């Protein structure tokens, strides 16, 4: 059974009649004071953005109080799981694709379709695939809050000062993985100032690296690099793992070669005690989700450039998810058992479509932009560095092919990446062979797929 099918089985019967009754109920009386619980994850800075957008809604609705339940990313899903079991989910939630499928299959979320229609909103107003991908059998359960219009995509950030000192030009839009390796080697310096392309370079006394993506199990790297080598984690039906393949082997070897063969990437062991090697001036180039990239530009004291992903043997590892293939972005959901479905919808609609909410949230919130009419407002808000990140992001998306490549999500997300990290780390340390790595990951991923499809 596919992910969307098993989601539908748990949702449709639970929410159908209750939703129709709710949408027909009368709006809350102006004299009735309502408290809506709003849940989300984030850093202190991101939590401040939640509070600002909640305050903006309260100003428009004096009879409503937004009570925040905010946690760091680590621990937030665990809390929601306990709340779901106790039927005490927040009225409105910022929801990740990492658990949307699992929660939806258990009837956690309100069907927002009637409200969406009554509000005269259109799927064409949102990130491509955002409405269809967050719907089950035509019923909308998550309103997207990110995707192709802003966050959710990967770009390359580079230290302009390091590039200038190395006499390197800015990466062009058609640069390749080979170009990336060359630049990374030239940007890698030992204590004597020699780069990794020069005779006499000492890789055992490196003080600056070209990048830090070598030996990586970061999804920001793998989700883009693997398609560039012509591979993916599983087939389009999500029934068979496709890890024990030449494409996956080539990607894993390339990442390891960055460290051991080309001496161009900071190895994980060298990162001990350095929370952010890029901001610390230890590495010249990083792969970064563009919301992370925007935050990064505010942490550094050197000029930062932004470049598109390098092109690999099978193209740039950047793709558009077909409409309806899966939830393509994080979003907002409403608890199925909320006491105030109408005002909860008004809050979600405000968060998604109002320029007031967008301006209150600022550029550092967890939620991004999925509502196309706000794009010009969003870009005007951004400082020049962040605007350049978004322009590169948009260009990549516009030129990307449509492929049915859905990143691991739902209830297999955590297990998959934990396994990837464990096995790739053993491979990078030389404790297991590449063949053993691929065989183990193939077997483990196949098991996860079977568990997901049997749910």
Residue, then its C-alpha position, 0 to 999 in steps of 0.5 A: x500500500x502506498x504512503x498516500x493510500x495508507x494515509x487516506x485509510x486512516x483519515x477519510x472515515x475519521x474526519x469526513x462528517x465531522x468536518x462538514x458539520x464544523x464548517x457549517x457552524x456559526x462563527x465565534x461570537x465577538x464577545x466569546x473569548x477563545x484561546x487557541x494553542x499554537x505549536x511549533x519548533x525552533x530556535x529562540x530566534x524562530x520562536x520569537x517569530x512565532x510570537x510576533x505573528x501570533x501577536x499580529x493575529x491577536x491585534x486583528x482578533x481581540x477576542x482571541x488569545x494565541x497560547x504558544x507551545x514551542x520547543x527545539x526541534x529535538x523533542x518536538x515530535x516526541x511531545x506531539x506523539x504523546x499529545x496525539x495519544x492523549x487527544x490533546x494536540x495543539x489547535x494549530x501546528x507547524x508540521x514537518x513532512x517528517x511526521x505528517x504522513x504518520x499523524x495523518x494516517x491516525x486521523x490527527x488533522x482536520x480536513x481543511x478543504x471546505x474552508x479552503x474553498x469557502x475562502x476562494x483560495x486556489x491551488x495555483x496560488x501555492x507552491x507547485x504541488x503544495x495543495x495536491x501533495x498535502x491532500x489525501x483523496x482530494x481532501x486538504x490536511x496541511x496548508x504548505x508553508x514552504x517550498x519552491x518559492x523560498x525555503x526547502x531547497x539547497x544552494x552553495x554558499x562560498x567565502x568571497x574573501x577566500x575565493x579572491x585570495x585563491x584567484x578564483x572566479x565566482x562559480x558560474x551557473x553551469x559549473x560541474x562537480x569536477x569544477x567544485x573539486x578543483x576549486x575546493x582543492x585550490x581553497x584547501x591550505x596547509x600551514x605553509x600556505x600551499x594548496x592541495x593542488x601544489x607540490x609539497x602540500x601537507x594534508x596532515x597539517x591543513x588549516x583551511x579546507x575547500x568544503x566540509x561535505x566530504x564523508x557526509x550523511x547530511x540530507x542536504x548533501x545526499x538529496x541533491x548529490x545522489x540525483x546528480x549521479x543518476x540515483x535515488x534511495x528507492x523506486x518511484x513506487x516506493x516498494x524497492x530500495x535502490x541503494x546497492x547501485x552504481x549511482x549510490x556507490x559513485x556518490x559515496x566514493x565521491x564524498x570519501x574522495x573529497x577527504x582522502x584522495x583530493x584532500x579538499x574537505x574538512x573531515x568530521x574528526x577535524x570539526x570537533x569543537x567547531x560548531x560552524x566551520x563555515x562561520x569560523x572561517x575554516x571552510x570555503x564552501x558549504x551545501x545549505x538549505x536556503x533557510x539555513x543559508x539565510x541564517x548563515x549570512x547573518x553569522x559571518x563577518x566576511x562577504x558571502x556569495x551564493x551559487x547553484x548546485x554543481x552539475x553532475x554526470x546526470x545533471x544538477x541534482x535538483x528536481x520538481x516533485x510532480x503534483x500530488x506525488x507527496x507533501x513537498x513542503x512543511x506546513x500548518x495543520x489543525x487538530x481534528x478535535x479542536x473546539x474552534x475549527x473556524x477560528x483555527x482556519x482563520x489563523x492558518x489562513x492568516x499565517x499562510x496568505x497575509x502580508x501582515x503575518x509575513x512581515x511579523x514573522x520576518x525572514x528568520x521564522x521556521x515557516x517560509x513562503x508557499x503563497x505565490x502572491x506574497x513573493x514580491x513582498x517577501x523579496x522586498x523584505x530580504x536583505x541583499x544577501x538573502x535575496x540573492x539566495x532566493x533568486x538562485x533558488x528560484x532559478x534552480x527550480x525553474x530550470x529543474x526537471x520534474x522527477x518522482x523522487x520523494x525524500x524519505x519521509x513519514x515514519x521512516x525518516x528518522x530510522x533511515x537517516x540514523x541508519x545512513x549515518x551509522x553505515x556511512x560513518x563506518x565506511x568513511x572510517x575504513x571499518x567496512x567496505x563500500x560493498x558492505x555499506x551498500x548491502x546493509x543499507x539496501x537491506x535496511x531500507x527495503x525493510x523500512x519500505x515494507x514496514x511503511x507499505x504494510x502500515 
